Amino acid sequence: MSKKSMQAKVEFILEMIDNIDEIICRHHGIVKTLEDFEGQMAVLMGLSQIGETLKKLDDVLVKKYDLKDDRDGAYYTRNYIVHDYEGVDLGFIENILRSYLPELKVKLLKISFDD
């Protein structure tokens, strides 16, 4: 896959993280976001998009920036959201929003395509 394509995917993931942050801000916090059906649906869709896009990153890029666990976890979360028809554990999602997304953002911002 081309460097330009990989860069677009990383930028898309960063945009999704920023969108989720904006949704949380508009709802005045993570808990209130997840209590609101529109906020909850928007966040779950954003997380699904992140998982799907991370899965498409090139293995070389993933290895270089130590993203394998992130990619696997995000894709697991995507599948959990999309296929758990009985309901998603919002406590699990809250933990992702509080801990995982900020860490992922830091990692992605370190990626350089100038090599």
C-alpha positions as CSV (number, residue, x, y, z in Angstrom):
1,M,0.0,0.0,0.0
2,S,1.3,3.5,-0.8
3,K,2.7,5.9,1.7
4,K,0.0,8.4,0.7
5,S,-2.7,5.8,1.4
6,M,-1.3,4.9,4.8
7,Q,-1.1,8.6,5.7
8,A,-4.7,9.1,4.7
9,K,-5.7,6.2,6.9
10,V,-3.8,7.6,9.9
11,E,-5.3,11.0,9.4
12,F,-8.8,9.5,9.2
13,I,-8.2,7.7,12.5
14,L,-7.0,10.9,14.1
15,E,-10.1,12.7,12.7
16,M,-12.3,10.0,14.2
17,I,-10.6,10.5,17.6
18,D,-11.1,14.2,17.4
19,N,-14.7,13.7,16.4
20,I,-15.3,11.5,19.4
21,D,-13.6,14.1,21.7
22,E,-16.0,16.7,20.2
23,I,-19.0,14.6,20.8
24,I,-18.0,14.0,24.4
25,C,-17.4,17.7,24.9
26,R,-20.8,18.6,23.5
27,H,-22.5,16.1,25.9
28,H,-20.4,17.5,28.8
29,G,-18.5,14.3,29.6
30,I,-18.1,10.6,28.7
31,V,-20.9,9.3,31.1
32,K,-23.5,11.8,29.7
33,T,-22.4,10.9,26.2
34,L,-23.0,7.2,26.7
35,E,-26.3,7.9,28.5
36,D,-27.6,9.8,25.5
37,F,-28.7,7.5,22.6
38,E,-27.4,9.8,19.9
39,G,-24.1,10.3,21.7
40,Q,-23.7,6.6,22.3
41,M,-24.5,5.7,18.7
42,A,-22.1,8.3,17.4
43,V,-19.2,7.2,19.7
44,L,-19.8,3.5,18.8
45,M,-19.7,4.3,15.1
46,G,-16.5,6.3,15.5
47,L,-14.9,3.4,17.5
48,S,-16.0,1.0,14.8
49,Q,-14.5,3.2,12.1
50,I,-11.2,3.4,14.0
51,G,-11.1,-0.4,14.4
52,E,-11.8,-1.0,10.7
53,T,-9.2,1.5,9.5
54,L,-6.5,0.4,11.9
55,K,-6.9,-3.1,10.6
56,K,-6.0,-1.8,7.1
57,L,-2.7,-0.3,8.1
58,D,0.4,-1.8,6.5
59,D,2.2,-4.4,8.6
60,V,5.5,-2.6,8.2
61,L,4.0,0.6,9.6
62,V,2.3,-1.3,12.4
63,K,5.6,-3.0,13.4
64,K,7.7,0.2,13.1
65,Y,5.4,2.2,15.4
66,D,4.5,-0.8,17.8
67,L,0.8,-0.7,16.8
68,K,0.1,-4.4,16.7
69,D,-1.7,-4.6,20.0
70,D,-3.6,-1.4,19.2
71,R,-4.7,-2.7,15.8
72,D,-5.8,-6.1,17.2
73,G,-7.6,-4.5,20.2
74,A,-9.3,-1.9,18.1
75,Y,-10.5,-4.5,15.6
76,Y,-11.7,-6.7,18.4
77,T,-13.7,-3.7,19.8
78,R,-15.1,-3.0,16.3
79,N,-16.3,-6.6,16.0
80,Y,-17.7,-6.5,19.5
81,I,-19.7,-3.3,18.8
82,V,-20.9,-4.4,15.4
83,H,-21.8,-8.0,16.3
84,D,-22.9,-7.9,19.9
85,Y,-26.6,-7.8,19.3
86,E,-27.6,-8.1,22.9
87,G,-25.9,-4.9,23.9
88,V,-22.5,-3.4,24.3
89,D,-21.0,-3.1,27.8
90,L,-20.8,0.7,28.2
91,G,-18.3,0.4,31.1
92,F,-16.0,-1.3,28.6
93,I,-16.5,1.6,26.1
94,E,-16.0,4.2,28.8
95,N,-12.7,2.7,29.7
96,I,-11.6,2.8,26.0
97,L,-12.7,6.5,25.8
98,R,-10.8,7.4,29.0
99,S,-7.6,5.4,28.6
100,Y,-7.1,3.9,25.2
101,L,-8.1,6.6,22.8
102,P,-5.8,9.3,24.3
103,E,-2.9,6.8,24.2
104,L,-3.6,5.8,20.6
105,K,-3.7,9.4,19.5
106,V,-0.3,10.1,21.0
107,K,1.1,7.0,19.2
108,L,-0.5,8.0,15.8
109,L,0.8,11.6,16.1
110,K,4.4,10.2,16.3
111,I,4.1,8.6,12.9
112,S,6.2,10.2,10.2
113,F,5.7,9.8,6.5
114,D,8.7,11.9,5.6
115,D,11.0,8.9,5.6
